[in-house]
Amino acid sequence: MASKQSLPSTQIVGILGGMGPAAGADFVRLFVHACDEYLKHHRLPVVDQAYPEHWLAQLPVPDRTAAIAAPDNAAISPLEPLAKGLGQLQALGATSVAIACNTAHYWHAALQQRCPGVRLLHIVEEVVAALRQPDDAGGPANQVLLLATQGTYRSGLYDGALAQAGITVHKPTPEEREQLMRGIFDGVKRGDMAVANHFFGPVLQALRARHGDCPVVMACTEIPLALPQAPEARGLRLIDPARVLAQALARRAYGDAGSDGVATVATGEAAGAAH
C-alpha cells in the first residue's frame, strides 16, 4: 500500500448532469477512467485514496434543443436548473465543474457569470485541443464529421472554434439530423442501443460516402453510448467530447490544468469497448 506522502494532492471537482441521466452517470465512469490514465501516466499509486473527491449533480433539466429554438420562452429555459446544480456543486467545494451535455454549453457564459468562483470547463475548447493532436495516421485533423443534436447545430456551438482552428466541419442534411434525433430519443434515452444505431448508422454511412473517412465528433453525450458499436463506425477515428472533457476535469482535479498528458481518442471498436 502506498504511503500517505506518495499520494497526489487533489482538488474537489463536480459534474453537472441530468441531460439525460444515463449520460451523466456515464460521465462519472469516464472521469474515473481518466483518473486511472492520469495516475498511470504520471506513475502515481493507483489506489482508492489517490482519486479526487468528485460530486455529480443530476437535476431534471428542460430539453435543451427546444429551449434554443425558443430563446424568448423563459419557462422552458434550462438556465435556472443548471445554475442551481452548479451552485450546489460550488457549495460542496468544487473548484472546477464539467457539464455532461454538449448542447447545454449554449448557456456556458451565463452559468460562468452566475458562479465566477468555479472554473466551468468548456467542452468545445477541449475537443479542439484534442483534434490538434496527431492521431495514428500522422497529423492533426483538418476536417471532421459532426454528429449532434438539432440544438447544437442551430446554435453553431462547434462551428466558430473549429473554423478558427482551421478544421472544416461536415454536417448531416436536415433529414439526416432528424434521424439522429430519433436515434437519441427513441433509442438511447429508452435504453435501446440497437434502435439508436438503426438511425445513427445510415447517417454516418451517408456522411462517409460524401466526405470520406474523416474523424467523427460525437457531439451529444448520448451518441457515444451507441454509435461505437455500429458497423458503420468501424475503422473511424471517433472523438467522444465527453471523454475528452472528463480527461480535462481529471487534470484539473490533480492541479495539472496545463498538462497535455492523456487527452486521447479511440477508434471504432476500441471506442466501443470503452463504453
Secondary structure, DSSP 8 states (H G I E B T S, - for coil): ---GGGS-----EEEEE-SSHHHHHHHHHHHHHHHHHHHHHTT---SGGGS--EEEEE-----HHHHHH-TT-GGG-SHHHHHHHHHHHHHTT-SEEEES-SGGGGGHHHHHHH-TTSEE--HHHHHHHHHTS--TTSS--SEEEEEE-HHHHHHTTTHHHHHHTT-EEE---HHHHHHHHHIIIIIGGGT-HHHHHHHHHHHHHHHHHHH-S--EEEESTTGGGTGGGSGGGTTSEEE-HHHHHHHHHHHHHTT-TT--TT---EEHHHHHHH-
